[in-house]
Amino acid sequence: MNYKAFFIKGDDGYIVAECPAIPGCVSQGKTLQEAKKNIKEAIELCFECYKEDKKEIPKDRTRIAEIAVAI
């Protein structure tokens, strides 16, 4: 399965990663590569919790689009 994640560089230099399809599934890393690895692990851990609780794993219905705005 593939899930989307977004990455935001914080003021502290760390990159925060979030998977919007899975509420509360966030991680971080010092580099983009580390943040990607960590969010993958976080998603897999969330799936384990869903399975243990016999809950349905959410499908990724995330759509990401760039929106132009006037400044």
mmCIF file of the N, C-alpha and C atoms, coordinates in Angstrom:
data_MODEL
# 
_entry.id   MODEL 
# 
loop_
_atom_site.group_PDB 
_atom_site.id 
_atom_site.type_symbol 
_atom_site.label_atom_id 
_atom_site.label_alt_id 
_atom_site.label_comp_id 
_atom_site.label_asym_id 
_atom_site.label_entity_id 
_atom_site.label_seq_id 
_atom_site.pdbx_PDB_ins_code 
_atom_site.Cartn_x 
_atom_site.Cartn_y 
_atom_site.Cartn_z 
_atom_site.occupancy 
_atom_site.B_iso_or_equiv 
_atom_site.pdbx_formal_charge 
_atom_site.auth_seq_id 
_atom_site.auth_comp_id 
_atom_site.auth_asym_id 
_atom_site.auth_atom_id 
_atom_site.pdbx_PDB_model_num 
ATOM 1   N N  . MET A 1 1  ? 0.845   -1.181 0.000  1.00 0.00 ? 1  MET A N  1 
ATOM 2   C CA . MET A 1 1  ? 0.000   0.000  0.000  1.00 0.00 ? 1  MET A CA 1 
ATOM 3   C C  . MET A 1 1  ? 0.889   1.241  0.000  1.00 0.00 ? 1  MET A C  1 
ATOM 4   N N  . ASN A 1 2  ? 0.412   2.267  -0.614 1.00 0.00 ? 2  ASN A N  1 
ATOM 5   C CA . ASN A 1 2  ? 1.122   3.544  -0.617 1.00 0.00 ? 2  ASN A CA 1 
ATOM 6   C C  . ASN A 1 2  ? 0.289   4.593  0.105  1.00 0.00 ? 2  ASN A C  1 
ATOM 7   N N  . TYR A 1 3  ? 0.943   5.368  0.926  1.00 0.00 ? 3  TYR A N  1 
ATOM 8   C CA . TYR A 1 3  ? 0.302   6.457  1.656  1.00 0.00 ? 3  TYR A CA 1 
ATOM 9   C C  . TYR A 1 3  ? 1.085   7.730  1.416  1.00 0.00 ? 3  TYR A C  1 
ATOM 10  N N  . LYS A 1 4  ? 0.379   8.838  1.369  1.00 0.00 ? 4  LYS A N  1 
ATOM 11  C CA . LYS A 1 4  ? 1.031   10.133 1.191  1.00 0.00 ? 4  LYS A CA 1 
ATOM 12  C C  . LYS A 1 4  ? 1.426   10.706 2.545  1.00 0.00 ? 4  LYS A C  1 
ATOM 13  N N  . ALA A 1 5  ? 2.519   11.426 2.533  1.00 0.00 ? 5  ALA A N  1 
ATOM 14  C CA . ALA A 1 5  ? 2.966   12.146 3.723  1.00 0.00 ? 5  ALA A CA 1 
ATOM 15  C C  . ALA A 1 5  ? 3.438   13.510 3.265  1.00 0.00 ? 5  ALA A C  1 
ATOM 16  N N  . PHE A 1 6  ? 3.319   14.481 4.149  1.00 0.00 ? 6  PHE A N  1 
ATOM 17  C CA . PHE A 1 6  ? 3.901   15.782 3.820  1.00 0.00 ? 6  PHE A CA 1 
ATOM 18  C C  . PHE A 1 6  ? 4.971   16.104 4.838  1.00 0.00 ? 6  PHE A C  1 
ATOM 19  N N  . PHE A 1 7  ? 5.891   16.960 4.421  1.00 0.00 ? 7  PHE A N  1 
ATOM 20  C CA . PHE A 1 7  ? 7.092   17.258 5.195  1.00 0.00 ? 7  PHE A CA 1 
ATOM 21  C C  . PHE A 1 7  ? 7.251   18.763 5.315  1.00 0.00 ? 7  PHE A C  1 
ATOM 22  N N  . ILE A 1 8  ? 7.491   19.233 6.535  1.00 0.00 ? 8  ILE A N  1 
ATOM 23  C CA . ILE A 1 8  ? 7.662   20.662 6.795  1.00 0.00 ? 8  ILE A CA 1 
ATOM 24  C C  . ILE A 1 8  ? 8.927   20.843 7.621  1.00 0.00 ? 8  ILE A C  1 
ATOM 25  N N  . LYS A 1 9  ? 9.810   21.715 7.141  1.00 0.00 ? 9  LYS A N  1 
ATOM 26  C CA . LYS A 1 9  ? 11.037  21.998 7.889  1.00 0.00 ? 9  LYS A CA 1 
ATOM 27  C C  . LYS A 1 9  ? 10.726  23.015 8.972  1.00 0.00 ? 9  LYS A C  1 
ATOM 28  N N  . GLY A 1 10 ? 11.012  22.646 10.212 1.00 0.00 ? 10 GLY A N  1 
ATOM 29  C CA . GLY A 1 10 ? 10.746  23.518 11.348 1.00 0.00 ? 10 GLY A CA 1 
ATOM 30  C C  . GLY A 1 10 ? 11.856  24.526 11.569 1.00 0.00 ? 10 GLY A C  1 
ATOM 31  N N  . ASP A 1 11 ? 11.588  25.491 12.430 1.00 0.00 ? 11 ASP A N  1 
ATOM 32  C CA . ASP A 1 11 ? 12.578  26.518 12.765 1.00 0.00 ? 11 ASP A CA 1 
ATOM 33  C C  . ASP A 1 11 ? 13.820  25.917 13.416 1.00 0.00 ? 11 ASP A C  1 
ATOM 34  N N  . ASP A 1 12 ? 13.662  24.752 14.034 1.00 0.00 ? 12 ASP A N  1 
ATOM 35  C CA . ASP A 1 12 ? 14.792  24.095 14.699 1.00 0.00 ? 12 ASP A CA 1 
ATOM 36  C C  . ASP A 1 12 ? 15.639  23.266 13.733 1.00 0.00 ? 12 ASP A C  1 
ATOM 37  N N  . GLY A 1 13 ? 15.245  23.239 12.454 1.00 0.00 ? 13 GLY A N  1 
ATOM 38  C CA . GLY A 1 13 ? 15.995  22.496 11.450 1.00 0.00 ? 13 GLY A CA 1 
ATOM 39  C C  . GLY A 1 13 ? 15.501  21.082 11.213 1.00 0.00 ? 13 GLY A C  1 
ATOM 40  N N  . TYR A 1 14 ? 14.691  20.561 12.133 1.00 0.00 ? 14 TYR A N  1 
ATOM 41  C CA . TYR A 1 14 ? 14.146  19.223 11.951 1.00 0.00 ? 14 TYR A CA 1 
ATOM 42  C C  . TYR A 1 14 ? 13.026  19.258 10.919 1.00 0.00 ? 14 TYR A C  1 
ATOM 43  N N  . ILE A 1 15 ? 12.833  18.149 10.242 1.00 0.00 ? 15 ILE A N  1 
ATOM 44  C CA . ILE A 1 15 ? 11.757  18.028 9.268  1.00 0.00 ? 15 ILE A CA 1 
ATOM 45  C C  . ILE A 1 15 ? 10.654  17.188 9.895  1.00 0.00 ? 15 ILE A C  1 
ATOM 46  N N  . VAL A 1 16 ? 9.472   17.777 10.008 1.00 0.00 ? 16 VAL A N  1 
ATOM 47  C CA . VAL A 1 16 ? 8.313   17.098 10.582 1.00 0.00 ? 16 VAL A CA 1 
ATOM 48  C C  . VAL A 1 16 ? 7.552   16.427 9.444  1.00 0.00 ? 16 VAL A C  1 
ATOM 49  N N  . ALA A 1 17 ? 7.171   15.173 9.654  1.00 0.00 ? 17 ALA A N  1 
ATOM 50  C CA . ALA A 1 17 ? 6.431   14.404 8.659  1.00 0.00 ? 17 ALA A CA 1 
ATOM 51  C C  . ALA A 1 17 ? 5.079   14.018 9.238  1.00 0.00 ? 17 ALA A C  1 
ATOM 52  N N  . GLU A 1 18 ? 4.054   14.097 8.394  1.00 0.00 ? 18 GLU A N  1 
ATOM 53  C CA . GLU A 1 18 ? 2.713   13.712 8.832  1.00 0.00 ? 18 GLU A CA 1 
ATOM 54  C C  . GLU A 1 18 ? 2.020   12.948 7.719  1.00 0.00 ? 18 GLU A C  1 
ATOM 55  N N  . CYS A 1 19 ? 1.301   11.904 8.102  1.00 0.00 ? 19 CYS A N  1 
ATOM 56  C CA . CYS A 1 19 ? 0.485   11.129 7.171  1.00 0.00 ? 19 CYS A CA 1 
ATOM 57  C C  . CYS A 1 19 ? -0.973  11.491 7.447  1.00 0.00 ? 19 CYS A C  1 
ATOM 58  N N  . PRO A 1 20 ? -1.567  12.354 6.616  1.00 0.00 ? 20 PRO A N  1 
ATOM 59  C CA . PRO A 1 20 ? -2.920  12.841 6.913  1.00 0.00 ? 20 PRO A CA 1 
ATOM 60  C C  . PRO A 1 20 ? -4.009  11.769 6.885  1.00 0.00 ? 20 PRO A C  1 
ATOM 61  N N  . ALA A 1 21 ? -3.772  10.647 6.230  1.00 0.00 ? 21 ALA A N  1 
ATOM 62  C CA . ALA A 1 21 ? -4.779  9.588  6.172  1.00 0.00 ? 21 ALA A CA 1 
ATOM 63  C C  . ALA A 1 21 ? -4.930  8.859  7.502  1.00 0.00 ? 21 ALA A C  1 
ATOM 64  N N  . ILE A 1 22 ? -3.902  8.976  8.357  1.00 0.00 ? 22 ILE A N  1 
ATOM 65  C CA . ILE A 1 22 ? -3.912  8.271  9.638  1.00 0.00 ? 22 ILE A CA 1 
ATOM 66  C C  . ILE A 1 22 ? -3.816  9.310  10.752 1.00 0.00 ? 22 ILE A C  1 
ATOM 67  N N  . PRO A 1 23 ? -4.930  9.628  11.395 1.00 0.00 ? 23 PRO A N  1 
ATOM 68  C CA . PRO A 1 23 ? -4.925  10.666 12.431 1.00 0.00 ? 23 PRO A CA 1 
ATOM 69  C C  . PRO A 1 23 ? -3.860  10.421 13.501 1.00 0.00 ? 23 PRO A C  1 
ATOM 70  N N  . GLY A 1 24 ? -3.066  11.456 13.765 1.00 0.00 ? 24 GLY A N  1 
ATOM 71  C CA . GLY A 1 24 ? -2.048  11.386 14.804 1.00 0.00 ? 24 GLY A CA 1 
ATOM 72  C C  . GLY A 1 24 ? -0.746  10.737 14.376 1.00 0.00 ? 24 GLY A C  1 
ATOM 73  N N  . CYS A 1 25 ? -0.634  10.345 13.129 1.00 0.00 ? 25 CYS A N  1 
ATOM 74  C CA . CYS A 1 25 ? 0.579   9.676  12.649 1.00 0.00 ? 25 CYS A CA 1 
ATOM 75  C C  . CYS A 1 25 ? 1.581   10.731 12.188 1.00 0.00 ? 25 CYS A C  1 
ATOM 76  N N  . VAL A 1 26 ? 2.514   11.040 13.066 1.00 0.00 ? 26 VAL A N  1 
ATOM 77  C CA . VAL A 1 26 ? 3.537   12.048 12.782 1.00 0.00 ? 26 VAL A CA 1 
ATOM 78  C C  . VAL A 1 26 ? 4.902   11.528 13.212 1.00 0.00 ? 26 VAL A C  1 
ATOM 79  N N  . SER A 1 27 ? 5.930   12.098 12.620 1.00 0.00 ? 27 SER A N  1 
ATOM 80  C CA . SER A 1 27 ? 7.294   11.769 12.994 1.00 0.00 ? 27 SER A CA 1 
ATOM 81  C C  . SER A 1 27 ? 8.176   12.936 12.588 1.00 0.00 ? 27 SER A C  1 
ATOM 82  N N  . GLN A 1 28 ? 9.483   12.751 12.692 1.00 0.00 ? 28 GLN A N  1 
ATOM 83  C CA . GLN A 1 28 ? 10.405  13.810 12.297 1.00 0.00 ? 28 GLN A CA 1 
ATOM 84  C C  . GLN A 1 28 ? 11.760  13.205 11.991 1.00 0.00 ? 28 GLN A C  1 
ATOM 85  N N  . GLY A 1 29 ? 12.643  14.026 11.446 1.00 0.00 ? 29 GLY A N  1 
ATOM 86  C CA . GLY A 1 29 ? 14.003  13.594 11.180 1.00 0.00 ? 29 GLY A CA 1 
ATOM 87  C C  . GLY A 1 29 ? 14.894  14.794 10.956 1.00 0.00 ? 29 GLY A C  1 
ATOM 88  N N  . LYS A 1 30 ? 16.192  14.574 11.069 1.00 0.00 ? 30 LYS A N  1 
ATOM 89  C CA . LYS A 1 30 ? 17.150  15.654 10.840 1.00 0.00 ? 30 LYS A CA 1 
ATOM 90  C C  . LYS A 1 30 ? 17.296  15.946 9.352  1.00 0.00 ? 30 LYS A C  1 
ATOM 91  N N  . THR A 1 31 ? 17.043  14.937 8.513  1.00 0.00 ? 31 THR A N  1 
ATOM 92  C CA . THR A 1 31 ? 17.109  15.090 7.062  1.00 0.00 ? 31 THR A CA 1 
ATOM 93  C C  . THR A 1 31 ? 15.803  14.580 6.461  1.00 0.00 ? 31 THR A C  1 
ATOM 94  N N  . LEU A 1 32 ? 15.568  14.905 5.192  1.00 0.00 ? 32 LEU A N  1 
ATOM 95  C CA . LEU A 1 32 ? 14.371  14.409 4.524  1.00 0.00 ? 32 LEU A CA 1 
ATOM 96  C C  . LEU A 1 32 ? 14.394  12.883 4.467  1.00 0.00 ? 32 LEU A C  1 
ATOM 97  N N  . GLN A 1 33 ? 15.549  12.319 4.182  1.00 0.00 ? 33 GLN A N  1 
ATOM 98  C CA . GLN A 1 33 ? 15.678  10.863 4.124  1.00 0.00 ? 33 GLN A CA 1 
ATOM 99  C C  . GLN A 1 33 ? 15.317  10.227 5.471  1.00 0.00 ? 33 GLN A C  1 
ATOM 100 N N  . GLU A 1 34 ? 15.812  10.801 6.559  1.00 0.00 ? 34 GLU A N  1 
ATOM 101 C CA . GLU A 1 34 ? 15.503  10.275 7.887  1.00 0.00 ? 34 GLU A CA 1 
ATOM 102 C C  . GLU A 1 34 ? 14.021  10.453 8.213  1.00 0.00 ? 34 GLU A C  1 
ATOM 103 N N  . ALA A 1 35 ? 13.445  11.597 7.846  1.00 0.00 ? 35 ALA A N  1 
ATOM 104 C CA . ALA A 1 35 ? 12.020  11.834 8.096  1.00 0.00 ? 35 ALA A CA 1 
ATOM 105 C C  . ALA A 1 35 ? 11.163  10.839 7.319  1.00 0.00 ? 35 ALA A C  1 
ATOM 106 N N  . LYS A 1 36 ? 11.545  10.527 6.082  1.00 0.00 ? 36 LYS A N  1 
ATOM 107 C CA . LYS A 1 36 ? 10.805  9.538  5.285  1.00 0.00 ? 36 LYS A CA 1 
ATOM 108 C C  . LYS A 1 36 ? 10.871  8.160  5.934  1.00 0.00 ? 36 LYS A C  1 
ATOM 109 N N  . LYS A 1 37 ? 12.052  7.777  6.381  1.00 0.00 ? 37 LYS A N  1 
ATOM 110 C CA . LYS A 1 37 ? 12.223  6.478  7.045  1.00 0.00 ? 37 LYS A CA 1 
ATOM 111 C C  . LYS A 1 37 ? 11.382  6.421  8.319  1.00 0.00 ? 37 LYS A C  1 
ATOM 112 N N  . ASN A 1 38 ? 11.407  7.511  9.082  1.00 0.00 ? 38 ASN A N  1 
ATOM 113 C CA . ASN A 1 38 ? 10.688  7.540  10.356 1.00 0.00 ? 38 ASN A CA 1 
ATOM 114 C C  . ASN A 1 38 ? 9.180   7.547  10.169 1.00 0.00 ? 38 ASN A C  1 
ATOM 115 N N  . ILE A 1 39 ? 8.663   8.261  9.157  1.00 0.00 ? 39 ILE A N  1 
ATOM 116 C CA . ILE A 1 39 ? 7.206   8.278  8.962  1.00 0.00 ? 39 ILE A CA 1 
ATOM 117 C C  . ILE A 1 39 ? 6.746   6.912  8.451  1.00 0.00 ? 39 ILE A C  1 
ATOM 118 N N  . LYS A 1 40 ? 7.574   6.240  7.666  1.00 0.00 ? 40 LYS A N  1 
ATOM 119 C CA . LYS A 1 40 ? 7.231   4.880  7.226  1.00 0.00 ? 40 LYS A CA 1 
ATOM 120 C C  . LYS A 1 40 ? 7.092   3.966  8.441  1.00 0.00 ? 40 LYS A C  1 
ATOM 121 N N  . GLU A 1 41 ? 8.039   4.045  9.361  1.00 0.00 ? 41 GLU A N  1 
ATOM 122 C CA . GLU A 1 41 ? 7.969   3.239  10.585 1.00 0.00 ? 41 GLU A CA 1 
ATOM 123 C C  . GLU A 1 41 ? 6.735   3.605  11.405 1.00 0.00 ? 41 GLU A C  1 
ATOM 124 N N  . ALA A 1 42 ? 6.421   4.898  11.487 1.00 0.00 ? 42 ALA A N  1 
ATOM 125 C CA . ALA A 1 42 ? 5.250   5.342  12.249 1.00 0.00 ? 42 ALA A CA 1 
ATOM 126 C C  . ALA A 1 42 ? 3.964   4.800  11.632 1.00 0.00 ? 42 ALA A C  1 
ATOM 127 N N  . ILE A 1 43 ? 3.875   4.823  10.308 1.00 0.00 ? 43 ILE A N  1 
ATOM 128 C CA . ILE A 1 43 ? 2.694   4.284  9.625  1.00 0.00 ? 43 ILE A CA 1 
ATOM 129 C C  . ILE A 1 43 ? 2.563   2.790  9.921  1.00 0.00 ? 43 ILE A C  1 
ATOM 130 N N  . GLU A 1 44 ? 3.667   2.065  9.823  1.00 0.00 ? 44 GLU A N  1 
ATOM 131 C CA . GLU A 1 44 ? 3.633   0.625  10.097 1.00 0.00 ? 44 GLU A CA 1 
ATOM 132 C C  . GLU A 1 44 ? 3.223   0.335  11.542 1.00 0.00 ? 44 GLU A C  1 
ATOM 133 N N  . LEU A 1 45 ? 3.698   1.144  12.483 1.00 0.00 ? 45 LEU A N  1 
ATOM 134 C CA . LEU A 1 45 ? 3.297   0.969  13.885 1.00 0.00 ? 45 LEU A CA 1 
ATOM 135 C C  . LEU A 1 45 ? 1.810   1.263  14.076 1.00 0.00 ? 45 LEU A C  1 
ATOM 136 N N  . CYS A 1 46 ? 1.316   2.280  13.391 1.00 0.00 ? 46 CYS A N  1 
ATOM 137 C CA . CYS A 1 46 ? -0.122  2.580  13.461 1.00 0.00 ? 46 CYS A CA 1 
ATOM 138 C C  . CYS A 1 46 ? -0.932  1.401  12.933 1.00 0.00 ? 46 CYS A C  1 
ATOM 139 N N  . PHE A 1 47 ? -0.466  0.799  11.833 1.00 0.00 ? 47 PHE A N  1 
ATOM 140 C CA . PHE A 1 47 ? -1.166  -0.360 11.275 1.00 0.00 ? 47 PHE A CA 1 
ATOM 141 C C  . PHE A 1 47 ? -1.198  -1.512 12.278 1.00 0.00 ? 47 PHE A C  1 
ATOM 142 N N  . GLU A 1 48 ? -0.097  -1.731 12.983 1.00 0.00 ? 48 GLU A N  1 
ATOM 143 C CA . GLU A 1 48 ? -0.068  -2.783 14.003 1.00 0.00 ? 48 GLU A CA 1 
ATOM 144 C C  . GLU A 1 48 ? -1.120  -2.527 15.074 1.00 0.00 ? 48 GLU A C  1 
ATOM 145 N N  . CYS A 1 49 ? -1.244  -1.266 15.491 1.00 0.00 ? 49 CYS A N  1 
ATOM 146 C CA . CYS A 1 49 ? -2.251  -0.912 16.505 1.00 0.00 ? 49 CYS A CA 1 
ATOM 147 C C  . CYS A 1 49 ? -3.661  -1.140 15.972 1.00 0.00 ? 49 CYS A C  1 
ATOM 148 N N  . TYR A 1 50 ? -3.899  -0.740 14.713 1.00 0.00 ? 50 TYR A N  1 
ATOM 149 C CA . TYR A 1 50 ? -5.216  -0.969 14.110 1.00 0.00 ? 50 TYR A CA 1 
ATOM 150 C C  . TYR A 1 50 ? -5.538  -2.466 14.109 1.00 0.00 ? 50 TYR A C  1 
ATOM 151 N N  . LYS A 1 51 ? -4.561  -3.296 13.739 1.00 0.00 ? 51 LYS A N  1 
ATOM 152 C CA . LYS A 1 51 ? -4.786  -4.740 13.680 1.00 0.00 ? 51 LYS A CA 1 
ATOM 153 C C  . LYS A 1 51 ? -5.046  -5.314 15.068 1.00 0.00 ? 51 LYS A C  1 
ATOM 154 N N  . GLU A 1 52 ? -4.255  -4.892 16.058 1.00 0.00 ? 52 GLU A N  1 
ATOM 155 C CA . GLU A 1 52 ? -4.445  -5.380 17.430 1.00 0.00 ? 52 GLU A CA 1 
ATOM 156 C C  . GLU A 1 52 ? -5.821  -5.010 17.966 1.00 0.00 ? 52 GLU A C  1 
ATOM 157 N N  . ASP A 1 53 ? -6.293  -3.810 17.611 1.00 0.00 ? 53 ASP A N  1 
ATOM 158 C CA . ASP A 1 53 ? -7.603  -3.347 18.065 1.00 0.00 ? 53 ASP A CA 1 
ATOM 159 C C  . ASP A 1 53 ? -8.737  -3.812 17.154 1.00 0.00 ? 53 ASP A C  1 
ATOM 160 N N  . LYS A 1 54 ? -8.378  -4.619 16.135 1.00 0.00 ? 54 LYS A N  1 
ATOM 161 C CA . LYS A 1 54 ? -9.353  -5.129 15.163 1.00 0.00 ? 54 LYS A CA 1 
ATOM 162 C C  . LYS A 1 54 ? -10.128 -3.994 14.491 1.00 0.00 ? 54 LYS A C  1 
ATOM 163 N N  . LYS A 1 55 ? -9.410  -2.922 14.178 1.00 0.00 ? 55 LYS A N  1 
ATOM 164 C CA . LYS A 1 55 ? -10.004 -1.783 13.475 1.00 0.00 ? 55 LYS A CA 1 
ATOM 165 C C  . LYS A 1 55 ? -9.568  -1.818 12.020 1.00 0.00 ? 55 LYS A C  1 
ATOM 166 N N  . GLU A 1 56 ? -10.415 -1.282 11.175 1.00 0.00 ? 56 GLU A N  1 
ATOM 167 C CA . GLU A 1 56 ? -10.096 -1.215 9.753  1.00 0.00 ? 56 GLU A CA 1 
ATOM 168 C C  . GLU A 1 56 ? -8.988  -0.189 9.511  1.00 0.00 ? 56 GLU A C  1 
ATOM 169 N N  . ILE A 1 57 ? -8.005  -0.573 8.714  1.00 0.00 ? 57 ILE A N  1 
ATOM 170 C CA . ILE A 1 57 ? -6.927  0.351  8.357  1.00 0.00 ? 57 ILE A CA 1 
ATOM 171 C C  . ILE A 1 57 ? -7.489  1.373  7.377  1.00 0.00 ? 57 ILE A C  1 
ATOM 172 N N  . PRO A 1 58 ? -7.318  2.667  7.675  1.00 0.00 ? 58 PRO A N  1 
ATOM 173 C CA . PRO A 1 58 ? -7.884  3.686  6.789  1.00 0.00 ? 58 PRO A CA 1 
ATOM 174 C C  . PRO A 1 58 ? -7.218  3.687  5.420  1.00 0.00 ? 58 PRO A C  1 
ATOM 175 N N  . LYS A 1 59 ? -8.013  3.947  4.401  1.00 0.00 ? 59 LYS A N  1 
ATOM 176 C CA . LYS A 1 59 ? -7.482  4.106  3.054  1.00 0.00 ? 59 LYS A CA 1 
ATOM 177 C C  . LYS A 1 59 ? -6.963  5.528  2.910  1.00 0.00 ? 59 LYS A C  1 
ATOM 178 N N  . ASP A 1 60 ? -5.971  5.674  2.064  1.00 0.00 ? 60 ASP A N  1 
ATOM 179 C CA . ASP A 1 60 ? -5.429  7.016  1.822  1.00 0.00 ? 60 ASP A CA 1 
ATOM 180 C C  . ASP A 1 60 ? -6.252  7.686  0.733  1.00 0.00 ? 60 ASP A C  1 
ATOM 181 N N  . ARG A 1 61 ? -7.037  8.646  1.134  1.00 0.00 ? 61 ARG A N  1 
ATOM 182 C CA . ARG A 1 61 ? -7.856  9.415  0.191  1.00 0.00 ? 61 ARG A CA 1 
ATOM 183 C C  . ARG A 1 61 ? -7.310  10.832 0.041  1.00 0.00 ? 61 ARG A C  1 
ATOM 184 N N  . THR A 1 62 ? -6.071  11.015 0.471  1.00 0.00 ? 62 THR A N  1 
ATOM 185 C CA . THR A 1 62 ? -5.442  12.332 0.463  1.00 0.00 ? 62 THR A CA 1 
ATOM 186 C C  . THR A 1 62 ? -5.212  12.809 -0.961 1.00 0.00 ? 62 THR A C  1 
ATOM 187 N N  . ARG A 1 63 ? -5.562  14.048 -1.212 1.00 0.00 ? 63 ARG A N  1 
ATOM 188 C CA . ARG A 1 63 ? -5.269  14.714 -2.480 1.00 0.00 ? 63 ARG A CA 1 
ATOM 189 C C  . ARG A 1 63 ? -4.515  15.981 -2.141 1.00 0.00 ? 63 ARG A C  1 
ATOM 190 N N  . ILE A 1 64 ? -3.418  16.181 -2.806 1.00 0.00 ? 64 ILE A N  1 
ATOM 191 C CA . ILE A 1 64 ? -2.597  17.357 -2.550 1.00 0.00 ? 64 ILE A CA 1 
ATOM 192 C C  . ILE A 1 64 ? -2.565  18.198 -3.818 1.00 0.00 ? 64 ILE A C  1 
ATOM 193 N N  . ALA A 1 65 ? -2.816  19.473 -3.668 1.00 0.00 ? 65 ALA A N  1 
ATOM 194 C CA . ALA A 1 65 ? -2.800  20.379 -4.813 1.00 0.00 ? 65 ALA A CA 1 
ATOM 195 C C  . ALA A 1 65 ? -2.167  21.694 -4.401 1.00 0.00 ? 65 ALA A C  1 
ATOM 196 N N  . GLU A 1 66 ? -1.487  22.313 -5.347 1.00 0.00 ? 66 GLU A N  1 
ATOM 197 C CA . GLU A 1 66 ? -0.949  23.649 -5.124 1.00 0.00 ? 66 GLU A CA 1 
ATOM 198 C C  . GLU A 1 66 ? -2.042  24.651 -5.434 1.00 0.00 ? 66 GLU A C  1 
ATOM 199 N N  . ILE A 1 67 ? -2.212  25.626 -4.567 1.00 0.00 ? 67 ILE A N  1 
ATOM 200 C CA . ILE A 1 67 ? -3.238  26.647 -4.740 1.00 0.00 ? 67 ILE A CA 1 
ATOM 201 C C  . ILE A 1 67 ? -2.549  27.997 -4.883 1.00 0.00 ? 67 ILE A C  1 
ATOM 202 N N  . ALA A 1 68 ? -2.808  28.685 -5.976 1.00 0.00 ? 68 ALA A N  1 
ATOM 203 C CA . ALA A 1 68 ? -2.232  30.015 -6.190 1.00 0.00 ? 68 ALA A CA 1 
ATOM 204 C C  . ALA A 1 68 ? -3.088  31.049 -5.464 1.00 0.00 ? 68 ALA A C  1 
ATOM 205 N N  . VAL A 1 69 ? -2.447  31.927 -4.728 1.00 0.00 ? 69 VAL A N  1 
ATOM 206 C CA . VAL A 1 69 ? -3.152  32.999 -4.024 1.00 0.00 ? 69 VAL A CA 1 
ATOM 207 C C  . VAL A 1 69 ? -2.447  34.322 -4.290 1.00 0.00 ? 69 VAL A C  1 
ATOM 208 N N  . ALA A 1 70 ? -3.205  35.393 -4.230 1.00 0.00 ? 70 ALA A N  1 
ATOM 209 C CA . ALA A 1 70 ? -2.628  36.729 -4.400 1.00 0.00 ? 70 ALA A CA 1 
ATOM 210 C C  . ALA A 1 70 ? -2.083  37.209 -3.062 1.00 0.00 ? 70 ALA A C  1 
ATOM 211 N N  . ILE A 1 71 ? -0.954  37.884 -3.118 1.00 0.00 ? 71 ILE A N  1 
ATOM 212 C CA . ILE A 1 71 ? -0.357  38.429 -1.897 1.00 0.00 ? 71 ILE A CA 1 
ATOM 213 C C  . ILE A 1 71 ? -0.355  39.938 -1.992 1.00 0.00 ? 71 ILE A C  1 
# 
